[in-house]
């Protein structure tokens, strides 16, 4: 079994990005600037956004964190997005999801200027992704592709089973794995809450990408020998014996599934750090496109 080490790979990517930023600085060019907008005070979301901002500092990007109260109205949020769209200094920005229920998420994502949509959630960018056009690929799927590529995991002609059809991970992942090229050229099955006999499907999979958010859902008996296992789950499970009061737990029963897997991502230290690294990569791309177009 080979561990797909997202922590180390993300570190390598950050070193590569830092080198790019240093070149920009040496040429007297503007460095990339990422803004992150968060509405409310959900602990996990604040942690993720904090990590994104910290990663920007690490590679030499500029960053701006905008915190809005959980009572923020849709109109107020749309106004803030308009400001970010018009602010020439900002190359890309993200609105951390989920949003409070008084806000229509689709409306918000549609309001982000596609050229600054480094999450790749705007329908224009999502459509481009599905049509193999150059665009921002959502960071978590992009991170998974990067891991598969850097570890040389064969995907061509393989049966990839994706568990979960979220707009952020499952749906884009199912499209990307079926695209022409590497990683891609897979035969993809997208499973979800209405899928019958899921174990019958997962036991036929060469590659399983689980993005369900149910701790320890994928058991050894659901996996065939030699399968590639990508665990996107990051659920906080209460645990009083730890300092934080919780442990981050993946969708995969790692202890038992790892004995059958050819490659597997750990949680933590697998897909999570890759998501942040790829957001930085998208921001670098956004800066480059703005430089070329201005
Ligand atoms: N919430 C969970 N994952 C993500 C992500 O990749 N981007 C944003 N904006 N919100 C998220």
py3Dmol code that shows the C-alpha trace and the ligand (Angstrom):
import py3Dmol

protein = """\
ATOM      1  CA  UNK A   1       0.000   0.000   0.000  1.00  0.00           C
ATOM      2  CA  UNK A   2       1.264   3.451  -0.912  1.00  0.00           C
ATOM      3  CA  UNK A   3       0.092   6.442   1.095  1.00  0.00           C
ATOM      4  CA  UNK A   4      -0.998   9.391  -1.067  1.00  0.00           C
ATOM      5  CA  UNK A   5       0.636  12.010   1.126  1.00  0.00           C
ATOM      6  CA  UNK A   6      -1.356  15.205   0.592  1.00  0.00           C
ATOM      7  CA  UNK A   7       0.499  17.080   3.276  1.00  0.00           C
ATOM      8  CA  UNK A   8       3.881  16.564   1.615  1.00  0.00           C
ATOM      9  CA  UNK A   9       2.543  17.080  -1.930  1.00  0.00           C
ATOM     10  CA  UNK A  10       0.797  20.309  -0.884  1.00  0.00           C
ATOM     11  CA  UNK A  11       4.080  21.433   0.654  1.00  0.00           C
ATOM     12  CA  UNK A  12       5.900  20.754  -2.645  1.00  0.00           C
ATOM     13  CA  UNK A  13       3.259  22.756  -4.538  1.00  0.00           C
ATOM     14  CA  UNK A  14       3.573  25.662  -2.101  1.00  0.00           C
ATOM     15  CA  UNK A  15       7.347  25.683  -2.636  1.00  0.00           C
ATOM     16  CA  UNK A  16       6.751  25.833  -6.415  1.00  0.00           C
ATOM     17  CA  UNK A  17       4.246  28.679  -6.008  1.00  0.00           C
ATOM     18  CA  UNK A  18       6.628  30.579  -3.712  1.00  0.00           C
ATOM     19  CA  UNK A  19       9.278  30.386  -6.443  1.00  0.00           C
ATOM     20  CA  UNK A  20       6.766  31.874  -8.925  1.00  0.00           C
ATOM     21  CA  UNK A  21       5.914  34.676  -6.498  1.00  0.00           C
ATOM     22  CA  UNK A  22       9.596  35.424  -5.951  1.00  0.00           C
ATOM     23  CA  UNK A  23      10.027  35.749  -9.729  1.00  0.00           C
ATOM     24  CA  UNK A  24       7.090  38.170  -9.852  1.00  0.00           C
ATOM     25  CA  UNK A  25       8.621  40.233  -7.076  1.00  0.00           C
ATOM     26  CA  UNK A  26      12.030  40.257  -8.785  1.00  0.00           C
ATOM     27  CA  UNK A  27      10.349  41.547 -11.970  1.00  0.00           C
ATOM     28  CA  UNK A  28       8.562  44.274 -10.006  1.00  0.00           C
ATOM     29  CA  UNK A  29       5.178  42.694 -10.771  1.00  0.00           C
ATOM     30  CA  UNK A  30       2.126  42.692  -8.532  1.00  0.00           C
ATOM     31  CA  UNK A  31       1.807  39.499  -6.442  1.00  0.00           C
ATOM     32  CA  UNK A  32      -1.490  37.545  -6.386  1.00  0.00           C
ATOM     33  CA  UNK A  33      -4.125  38.776  -3.945  1.00  0.00           C
ATOM     34  CA  UNK A  34      -6.819  36.401  -2.642  1.00  0.00           C
ATOM     35  CA  UNK A  35      -9.820  37.565  -0.612  1.00  0.00           C
ATOM     36  CA  UNK A  36     -11.944  35.185   1.452  1.00  0.00           C
ATOM     37  CA  UNK A  37     -15.414  36.085   2.603  1.00  0.00           C
ATOM     38  CA  UNK A  38     -17.073  34.238   5.457  1.00  0.00           C
ATOM     39  CA  UNK A  39     -20.576  34.785   6.795  1.00  0.00           C
ATOM     40  CA  UNK A  40     -21.248  33.592  10.355  1.00  0.00           C
ATOM     41  CA  UNK A  41     -19.071  31.903  12.947  1.00  0.00           C
ATOM     42  CA  UNK A  42     -19.176  28.162  12.231  1.00  0.00           C
ATOM     43  CA  UNK A  43     -16.033  26.752  13.864  1.00  0.00           C
ATOM     44  CA  UNK A  44     -15.015  24.422  11.035  1.00  0.00           C
ATOM     45  CA  UNK A  45     -15.572  27.081   8.341  1.00  0.00           C
ATOM     46  CA  UNK A  46     -13.543  29.641  10.309  1.00  0.00           C
ATOM     47  CA  UNK A  47     -10.719  27.113  10.619  1.00  0.00           C
ATOM     48  CA  UNK A  48     -10.732  26.357   6.874  1.00  0.00           C
ATOM     49  CA  UNK A  49     -10.775  30.020   5.900  1.00  0.00           C
ATOM     50  CA  UNK A  50      -8.041  30.771   8.437  1.00  0.00           C
ATOM     51  CA  UNK A  51      -5.891  28.036   6.863  1.00  0.00           C
ATOM     52  CA  UNK A  52      -6.464  29.496   3.389  1.00  0.00           C
ATOM     53  CA  UNK A  53      -5.348  32.958   4.522  1.00  0.00           C
ATOM     54  CA  UNK A  54      -2.335  31.540   6.361  1.00  0.00           C
ATOM     55  CA  UNK A  55      -1.315  29.607   3.231  1.00  0.00           C
ATOM     56  CA  UNK A  56      -1.396  32.869   1.240  1.00  0.00           C
ATOM     57  CA  UNK A  57       1.040  34.471   3.658  1.00  0.00           C
ATOM     58  CA  UNK A  58       3.299  31.434   3.460  1.00  0.00           C
ATOM     59  CA  UNK A  59       3.733  31.660  -0.337  1.00  0.00           C
ATOM     60  CA  UNK A  60       3.984  35.458  -0.420  1.00  0.00           C
ATOM     61  CA  UNK A  61       0.469  36.243  -1.700  1.00  0.00           C
ATOM     62  CA  UNK A  62      -1.517  39.140  -0.375  1.00  0.00           C
ATOM     63  CA  UNK A  63      -4.720  38.132   1.378  1.00  0.00           C
ATOM     64  CA  UNK A  64      -7.826  39.761   2.789  1.00  0.00           C
ATOM     65  CA  UNK A  65     -10.218  38.064   5.182  1.00  0.00           C
ATOM     66  CA  UNK A  66     -13.714  39.527   5.375  1.00  0.00           C
ATOM     67  CA  UNK A  67     -15.923  38.310   8.221  1.00  0.00           C
ATOM     68  CA  UNK A  68     -19.625  39.160   8.135  1.00  0.00           C
ATOM     69  CA  UNK A  69     -22.129  38.334  10.907  1.00  0.00           C
ATOM     70  CA  UNK A  70     -24.513  35.360  10.590  1.00  0.00           C
ATOM     71  CA  UNK A  71     -27.419  37.851  10.386  1.00  0.00           C
ATOM     72  CA  UNK A  72     -26.052  39.363   7.133  1.00  0.00           C
ATOM     73  CA  UNK A  73     -28.778  39.770   4.511  1.00  0.00           C
ATOM     74  CA  UNK A  74     -28.473  38.529   0.932  1.00  0.00           C
ATOM     75  CA  UNK A  75     -28.470  42.151  -0.283  1.00  0.00           C
ATOM     76  CA  UNK A  76     -25.574  43.073   2.007  1.00  0.00           C
ATOM     77  CA  UNK A  77     -23.554  40.071   0.870  1.00  0.00           C
ATOM     78  CA  UNK A  78     -24.255  40.797  -2.815  1.00  0.00           C
ATOM     79  CA  UNK A  79     -23.073  44.375  -2.258  1.00  0.00           C
ATOM     80  CA  UNK A  80     -19.808  43.121  -0.756  1.00  0.00           C
ATOM     81  CA  UNK A  81     -19.322  40.753  -3.710  1.00  0.00           C
ATOM     82  CA  UNK A  82     -19.854  43.642  -6.129  1.00  0.00           C
ATOM     83  CA  UNK A  83     -17.131  45.586  -4.308  1.00  0.00           C
ATOM     84  CA  UNK A  84     -14.730  42.654  -4.607  1.00  0.00           C
ATOM     85  CA  UNK A  85     -15.594  42.226  -8.311  1.00  0.00           C
ATOM     86  CA  UNK A  86     -14.736  45.889  -8.907  1.00  0.00           C
ATOM     87  CA  UNK A  87     -11.658  46.053  -6.684  1.00  0.00           C
ATOM     88  CA  UNK A  88      -8.720  45.987  -9.117  1.00  0.00           C
ATOM     89  CA  UNK A  89      -6.286  44.921  -6.429  1.00  0.00           C
ATOM     90  CA  UNK A  90      -8.096  41.613  -5.784  1.00  0.00           C
ATOM     91  CA  UNK A  91      -7.215  38.860  -8.272  1.00  0.00           C
ATOM     92  CA  UNK A  92      -9.569  36.226  -6.939  1.00  0.00           C
ATOM     93  CA  UNK A  93     -11.950  35.622  -4.067  1.00  0.00           C
ATOM     94  CA  UNK A  94     -14.026  32.918  -2.473  1.00  0.00           C
ATOM     95  CA  UNK A  95     -17.240  32.920  -0.474  1.00  0.00           C
ATOM     96  CA  UNK A  96     -16.923  30.143   2.097  1.00  0.00           C
ATOM     97  CA  UNK A  97     -19.834  27.689   2.049  1.00  0.00           C
ATOM     98  CA  UNK A  98     -22.247  26.832   3.553  1.00  0.00           C
ATOM     99  CA  UNK A  99     -24.039  30.180   3.881  1.00  0.00           C
ATOM    100  CA  UNK A 100     -26.756  30.969   6.464  1.00  0.00           C
ATOM    101  CA  UNK A 101     -30.215  29.905   5.321  1.00  0.00           C
ATOM    102  CA  UNK A 102     -31.550  33.446   4.652  1.00  0.00           C
ATOM    103  CA  UNK A 103     -29.066  33.650   1.769  1.00  0.00           C
ATOM    104  CA  UNK A 104     -29.609  31.993  -1.626  1.00  0.00           C
ATOM    105  CA  UNK A 105     -26.276  30.279  -2.371  1.00  0.00           C
ATOM    106  CA  UNK A 106     -26.884  30.006  -6.129  1.00  0.00           C
ATOM    107  CA  UNK A 107     -27.606  33.724  -6.371  1.00  0.00           C
ATOM    108  CA  UNK A 108     -24.384  34.503  -4.510  1.00  0.00           C
ATOM    109  CA  UNK A 109     -22.224  32.204  -6.641  1.00  0.00           C
ATOM    110  CA  UNK A 110     -23.760  33.687  -9.817  1.00  0.00           C
ATOM    111  CA  UNK A 111     -22.804  37.185  -8.616  1.00  0.00           C
ATOM    112  CA  UNK A 112     -19.074  36.411  -8.474  1.00  0.00           C
ATOM    113  CA  UNK A 113     -17.213  37.641 -11.548  1.00  0.00           C
ATOM    114  CA  UNK A 114     -16.137  34.429 -13.368  1.00  0.00           C
ATOM    115  CA  UNK A 115     -12.603  35.770 -13.881  1.00  0.00           C
ATOM    116  CA  UNK A 116     -12.200  36.091 -10.070  1.00  0.00           C
ATOM    117  CA  UNK A 117     -14.038  32.859  -9.205  1.00  0.00           C
ATOM    118  CA  UNK A 118     -11.022  30.877  -7.978  1.00  0.00           C
ATOM    119  CA  UNK A 119     -13.351  28.253  -6.426  1.00  0.00           C
ATOM    120  CA  UNK A 120     -14.657  27.465  -9.929  1.00  0.00           C
ATOM    121  CA  UNK A 121     -18.262  27.395  -8.670  1.00  0.00           C
ATOM    122  CA  UNK A 122     -19.785  29.907 -11.128  1.00  0.00           C
ATOM    123  CA  UNK A 123     -21.898  28.142 -13.803  1.00  0.00           C
ATOM    124  CA  UNK A 124     -19.700  29.656 -16.533  1.00  0.00           C
ATOM    125  CA  UNK A 125     -16.580  28.080 -15.049  1.00  0.00           C
ATOM    126  CA  UNK A 126     -18.342  24.832 -14.181  1.00  0.00           C
ATOM    127  CA  UNK A 127     -19.593  24.621 -17.783  1.00  0.00           C
ATOM    128  CA  UNK A 128     -16.119  25.306 -19.153  1.00  0.00           C
ATOM    129  CA  UNK A 129     -14.744  22.533 -16.949  1.00  0.00           C
ATOM    130  CA  UNK A 130     -17.313  20.085 -18.331  1.00  0.00           C
ATOM    131  CA  UNK A 131     -16.363  21.139 -21.888  1.00  0.00           C
ATOM    132  CA  UNK A 132     -12.590  20.643 -21.351  1.00  0.00           C
ATOM    133  CA  UNK A 133     -11.934  24.383 -21.639  1.00  0.00           C
ATOM    134  CA  UNK A 134      -9.242  26.116 -19.572  1.00  0.00           C
ATOM    135  CA  UNK A 135     -10.812  27.423 -16.374  1.00  0.00           C
ATOM    136  CA  UNK A 136     -10.676  27.315 -12.589  1.00  0.00           C
ATOM    137  CA  UNK A 137     -11.270  23.730 -11.449  1.00  0.00           C
ATOM    138  CA  UNK A 138     -12.842  23.490  -7.970  1.00  0.00           C
ATOM    139  CA  UNK A 139      -9.979  23.136  -5.501  1.00  0.00           C
ATOM    140  CA  UNK A 140     -10.842  19.780  -3.902  1.00  0.00           C
ATOM    141  CA  UNK A 141     -11.340  17.871  -7.191  1.00  0.00           C
ATOM    142  CA  UNK A 142      -8.293  19.688  -8.613  1.00  0.00           C
ATOM    143  CA  UNK A 143      -6.271  18.531  -5.588  1.00  0.00           C
ATOM    144  CA  UNK A 144      -7.356  14.928  -6.109  1.00  0.00           C
ATOM    145  CA  UNK A 145      -6.343  15.069  -9.806  1.00  0.00           C
ATOM    146  CA  UNK A 146      -2.983  16.526  -8.802  1.00  0.00           C
ATOM    147  CA  UNK A 147      -2.359  13.737  -6.267  1.00  0.00           C
ATOM    148  CA  UNK A 148      -3.247  11.054  -8.835  1.00  0.00           C
ATOM    149  CA  UNK A 149      -0.973  12.729 -11.385  1.00  0.00           C
ATOM    150  CA  UNK A 150       2.029  13.250  -9.119  1.00  0.00           C
ATOM    151  CA  UNK A 151       1.879   9.661  -7.845  1.00  0.00           C
ATOM    152  CA  UNK A 152       1.380   8.326 -11.395  1.00  0.00           C
ATOM    153  CA  UNK A 153      -1.826   6.476 -10.490  1.00  0.00           C
ATOM    154  CA  UNK A 154      -3.286   4.954 -13.681  1.00  0.00           C
ATOM    155  CA  UNK A 155      -6.861   6.140 -14.338  1.00  0.00           C
ATOM    156  CA  UNK A 156      -7.286   5.237 -18.032  1.00  0.00           C
ATOM    157  CA  UNK A 157      -9.907   2.538 -18.573  1.00  0.00           C
ATOM    158  CA  UNK A 158     -10.405   2.158 -14.817  1.00  0.00           C
ATOM    159  CA  UNK A 159     -13.783   2.054 -13.118  1.00  0.00           C
ATOM    160  CA  UNK A 160     -14.007   5.070 -10.830  1.00  0.00           C
ATOM    161  CA  UNK A 161     -16.845   5.147  -8.313  1.00  0.00           C
ATOM    162  CA  UNK A 162     -17.632   8.530  -6.768  1.00  0.00           C
ATOM    163  CA  UNK A 163     -19.705   8.527  -3.575  1.00  0.00           C
ATOM    164  CA  UNK A 164     -21.703  11.736  -3.085  1.00  0.00           C
ATOM    165  CA  UNK A 165     -22.948  14.254  -5.680  1.00  0.00           C
ATOM    166  CA  UNK A 166     -22.230  17.594  -3.965  1.00  0.00           C
ATOM    167  CA  UNK A 167     -21.594  20.557  -6.254  1.00  0.00           C
ATOM    168  CA  UNK A 168     -18.227  21.115  -4.555  1.00  0.00           C
ATOM    169  CA  UNK A 169     -16.728  17.618  -4.830  1.00  0.00           C
ATOM    170  CA  UNK A 170     -18.764  14.645  -6.099  1.00  0.00           C
ATOM    171  CA  UNK A 171     -20.391  16.176  -9.185  1.00  0.00           C
ATOM    172  CA  UNK A 172     -17.243  17.897 -10.558  1.00  0.00           C
ATOM    173  CA  UNK A 173     -15.116  14.842  -9.687  1.00  0.00           C
ATOM    174  CA  UNK A 174     -17.411  12.579 -11.697  1.00  0.00           C
ATOM    175  CA  UNK A 175     -17.041  14.878 -14.727  1.00  0.00           C
ATOM    176  CA  UNK A 176     -13.271  15.260 -14.405  1.00  0.00           C
ATOM    177  CA  UNK A 177     -12.510  11.543 -14.101  1.00  0.00           C
ATOM    178  CA  UNK A 178     -14.437  10.862 -17.308  1.00  0.00           C
ATOM    179  CA  UNK A 179     -12.721  13.604 -19.331  1.00  0.00           C
ATOM    180  CA  UNK A 180     -10.161  12.839 -22.017  1.00  0.00           C
ATOM    181  CA  UNK A 181      -6.571  12.905 -20.783  1.00  0.00           C
ATOM    182  CA  UNK A 182      -4.657  12.103 -17.633  1.00  0.00           C
ATOM    183  CA  UNK A 183      -5.933  11.933 -14.988  1.00  0.00           C
ATOM    184  CA  UNK A 184      -9.207  10.953 -16.634  1.00  0.00           C
ATOM    185  CA  UNK A 185     -10.380   8.454 -19.269  1.00  0.00           C
ATOM    186  CA  UNK A 186     -12.107   6.543 -16.466  1.00  0.00           C
ATOM    187  CA  UNK A 187     -15.493   4.866 -16.640  1.00  0.00           C
ATOM    188  CA  UNK A 188     -17.359   6.734 -13.937  1.00  0.00           C
ATOM    189  CA  UNK A 189     -20.241   5.729 -11.683  1.00  0.00           C
ATOM    190  CA  UNK A 190     -21.688   8.529  -9.533  1.00  0.00           C
ATOM    191  CA  UNK A 191     -23.476   7.150  -6.481  1.00  0.00           C
ATOM    192  CA  UNK A 192     -25.711   9.029  -4.052  1.00  0.00           C
ATOM    193  CA  UNK A 193     -28.400   8.629  -1.400  1.00  0.00           C
ATOM    194  CA  UNK A 194     -30.804   6.874  -3.812  1.00  0.00           C
ATOM    195  CA  UNK A 195     -28.234   4.376  -5.098  1.00  0.00           C
ATOM    196  CA  UNK A 196     -29.253   0.779  -4.451  1.00  0.00           C
ATOM    197  CA  UNK A 197     -26.804  -1.953  -3.442  1.00  0.00           C
ATOM    198  CA  UNK A 198     -23.904   0.462  -3.164  1.00  0.00           C
ATOM    199  CA  UNK A 199     -21.504  -2.215  -1.890  1.00  0.00           C
ATOM    200  CA  UNK A 200     -22.125  -4.189  -5.077  1.00  0.00           C
ATOM    201  CA  UNK A 201     -20.928  -1.155  -7.046  1.00  0.00           C
ATOM    202  CA  UNK A 202     -17.970  -0.196  -4.819  1.00  0.00           C
ATOM    203  CA  UNK A 203     -16.605  -3.764  -4.827  1.00  0.00           C
ATOM    204  CA  UNK A 204     -16.252  -3.435  -8.619  1.00  0.00           C
ATOM    205  CA  UNK A 205     -14.382  -0.144  -8.398  1.00  0.00           C
ATOM    206  CA  UNK A 206     -10.720   0.290  -9.298  1.00  0.00           C
ATOM    207  CA  UNK A 207     -10.809   3.794  -7.800  1.00  0.00           C
ATOM    208  CA  UNK A 208     -13.190   4.978  -5.063  1.00  0.00           C
ATOM    209  CA  UNK A 209     -13.580   8.668  -4.269  1.00  0.00           C
ATOM    210  CA  UNK A 210     -15.708   9.076  -1.156  1.00  0.00           C
ATOM    211  CA  UNK A 211     -17.139  12.537  -0.482  1.00  0.00           C
ATOM    212  CA  UNK A 212     -20.026  11.699   1.784  1.00  0.00           C
ATOM    213  CA  UNK A 213     -19.165  13.130   5.208  1.00  0.00           C
ATOM    214  CA  UNK A 214     -20.161   9.996   7.105  1.00  0.00           C
ATOM    215  CA  UNK A 215     -17.306   8.874   9.407  1.00  0.00           C
ATOM    216  CA  UNK A 216     -15.941   5.373   8.708  1.00  0.00           C
ATOM    217  CA  UNK A 217     -18.646   4.688   6.104  1.00  0.00           C
ATOM    218  CA  UNK A 218     -16.467   2.761   3.641  1.00  0.00           C
ATOM    219  CA  UNK A 219     -15.612  -0.638   5.139  1.00  0.00           C
ATOM    220  CA  UNK A 220     -13.082  -3.219   3.953  1.00  0.00           C
ATOM    221  CA  UNK A 221     -15.814  -5.548   2.658  1.00  0.00           C
ATOM    222  CA  UNK A 222     -16.992  -2.769   0.293  1.00  0.00           C
ATOM    223  CA  UNK A 223     -13.588  -2.588  -1.418  1.00  0.00           C
ATOM    224  CA  UNK A 224     -11.780  -4.957  -3.767  1.00  0.00           C
ATOM    225  CA  UNK A 225      -8.123  -5.884  -3.365  1.00  0.00           C
ATOM    226  CA  UNK A 226      -5.781  -3.346  -4.954  1.00  0.00           C
ATOM    227  CA  UNK A 227      -8.305  -0.493  -5.180  1.00  0.00           C
ATOM    228  CA  UNK A 228      -7.224   3.155  -5.046  1.00  0.00           C
ATOM    229  CA  UNK A 229      -9.012   4.938  -2.189  1.00  0.00           C
ATOM    230  CA  UNK A 230      -9.504   8.706  -2.011  1.00  0.00           C
ATOM    231  CA  UNK A 231     -11.121   9.903   1.227  1.00  0.00           C
ATOM    232  CA  UNK A 232     -12.616  13.396   1.059  1.00  0.00           C
ATOM    233  CA  UNK A 233     -14.457  13.165   4.409  1.00  0.00           C
ATOM    234  CA  UNK A 234     -13.429  15.555   7.178  1.00  0.00           C
ATOM    235  CA  UNK A 235     -16.048  15.212   9.901  1.00  0.00           C
ATOM    236  CA  UNK A 236     -15.443  16.482  13.427  1.00  0.00           C
ATOM    237  CA  UNK A 237     -16.293  13.592  15.744  1.00  0.00           C
ATOM    238  CA  UNK A 238     -16.621  14.558  19.455  1.00  0.00           C
ATOM    239  CA  UNK A 239     -13.799  13.074  21.550  1.00  0.00           C
ATOM    240  CA  UNK A 240     -13.351  14.352  25.099  1.00  0.00           C
ATOM    241  CA  UNK A 241      -9.929  12.724  25.423  1.00  0.00           C
ATOM    242  CA  UNK A 242      -8.424  15.219  22.960  1.00  0.00           C
ATOM    243  CA  UNK A 243      -7.471  18.828  23.648  1.00  0.00           C
ATOM    244  CA  UNK A 244      -9.817  20.187  20.953  1.00  0.00           C
ATOM    245  CA  UNK A 245     -12.710  17.960  22.064  1.00  0.00           C
ATOM    246  CA  UNK A 246     -13.010  16.323  18.627  1.00  0.00           C
ATOM    247  CA  UNK A 247     -11.086  14.252  16.107  1.00  0.00           C
ATOM    248  CA  UNK A 248     -11.171  14.777  12.336  1.00  0.00           C
ATOM    249  CA  UNK A 249     -12.500  11.550  10.845  1.00  0.00           C
ATOM    250  CA  UNK A 250     -12.703  10.480   7.200  1.00  0.00           C
ATOM    251  CA  UNK A 251     -15.354   8.487   5.317  1.00  0.00           C
ATOM    252  CA  UNK A 252     -13.024   5.485   5.154  1.00  0.00           C
ATOM    253  CA  UNK A 253     -12.349   2.859   7.825  1.00  0.00           C
ATOM    254  CA  UNK A 254      -8.632   3.454   7.236  1.00  0.00           C
ATOM    255  CA  UNK A 255      -7.286   0.732   9.509  1.00  0.00           C
ATOM    256  CA  UNK A 256      -9.015  -2.082   7.626  1.00  0.00           C
ATOM    257  CA  UNK A 257      -9.403  -0.602   4.125  1.00  0.00           C
ATOM    258  CA  UNK A 258      -5.696   0.324   3.927  1.00  0.00           C
ATOM    259  CA  UNK A 259      -4.825  -3.399   4.167  1.00  0.00           C
ATOM    260  CA  UNK A 260      -6.571  -3.990   0.806  1.00  0.00           C
ATOM    261  CA  UNK A 261      -5.786  -0.729  -0.996  1.00  0.00           C
ATOM    262  CA  UNK A 262      -2.980  -0.140  -3.516  1.00  0.00           C
ATOM    263  CA  UNK A 263      -3.019   3.610  -2.814  1.00  0.00           C
ATOM    264  CA  UNK A 264      -4.940   5.458  -0.087  1.00  0.00           C
ATOM    265  CA  UNK A 265      -5.202   9.015   1.251  1.00  0.00           C
ATOM    266  CA  UNK A 266      -5.016   9.479   5.039  1.00  0.00           C
ATOM    267  CA  UNK A 267      -7.309  11.803   7.027  1.00  0.00           C
ATOM    268  CA  UNK A 268      -5.991  14.218   8.088  1.00  0.00           C
ATOM    269  CA  UNK A 269      -3.074  14.882   5.730  1.00  0.00           C
ATOM    270  CA  UNK A 270      -4.610  13.651   2.473  1.00  0.00           C
ATOM    271  CA  UNK A 271      -7.081  15.611   0.368  1.00  0.00           C
ATOM    272  CA  UNK A 272      -7.508  18.502   2.867  1.00  0.00           C
ATOM    273  CA  UNK A 273      -4.078  20.150   2.451  1.00  0.00           C
ATOM    274  CA  UNK A 274      -4.307  19.641  -1.330  1.00  0.00           C
ATOM    275  CA  UNK A 275      -7.512  21.720  -1.464  1.00  0.00           C
ATOM    276  CA  UNK A 276      -5.678  24.719  -0.046  1.00  0.00           C
ATOM    277  CA  UNK A 277      -2.658  24.274  -2.317  1.00  0.00           C
ATOM    278  CA  UNK A 278      -4.907  24.158  -5.399  1.00  0.00           C
ATOM    279  CA  UNK A 279      -6.799  27.277  -4.323  1.00  0.00           C
ATOM    280  CA  UNK A 280      -3.415  29.024  -4.320  1.00  0.00           C
ATOM    281  CA  UNK A 281      -2.721  27.608  -7.780  1.00  0.00           C
ATOM    282  CA  UNK A 282      -6.048  28.959  -9.053  1.00  0.00           C
ATOM    283  CA  UNK A 283      -5.255  32.356  -7.550  1.00  0.00           C
ATOM    284  CA  UNK A 284      -1.888  32.359  -9.304  1.00  0.00           C
ATOM    285  CA  UNK A 285      -3.731  31.550 -12.554  1.00  0.00           C
ATOM    286  CA  UNK A 286      -6.206  34.390 -11.914  1.00  0.00           C
ATOM    287  CA  UNK A 287      -3.330  36.854 -11.442  1.00  0.00           C
ATOM    288  CA  UNK A 288      -1.623  35.635 -14.601  1.00  0.00           C
ATOM    289  CA  UNK A 289      -4.839  36.030 -16.637  1.00  0.00           C
ATOM    290  CA  UNK A 290      -5.380  39.553 -15.278  1.00  0.00           C
ATOM    291  CA  UNK A 291      -1.775  40.485 -16.080  1.00  0.00           C
ATOM    292  CA  UNK A 292      -2.150  39.256 -19.659  1.00  0.00           C
ATOM    293  CA  UNK A 293      -5.535  40.943 -20.152  1.00  0.00           C
ATOM    294  CA  UNK A 294      -4.623  44.336 -18.653  1.00  0.00           C
TER     295      UNK A 294
END
"""
ligand_1 = """\
11
LIG
N -16.872 24.751 1.860
C -16.330 23.505 1.822
N -15.417 23.419 0.845
C -15.369 24.635 0.249
C -14.592 25.156 -0.827
O -13.762 24.484 -1.463
N -14.830 26.459 -1.134
C -15.744 27.217 -0.472
N -15.915 28.468 -0.857
N -16.477 26.749 0.526
C -16.284 25.463 0.885
"""
view = py3Dmol.view(width=600, height=400)
view.addModel(protein, "pdb")
view.setStyle({"model": 0}, {"cartoon": {"style": "trace"}})
view.addModel(ligand_1, "xyz")
view.setStyle({"model": 1}, {"stick": {}})
view.zoomTo()
view.show()
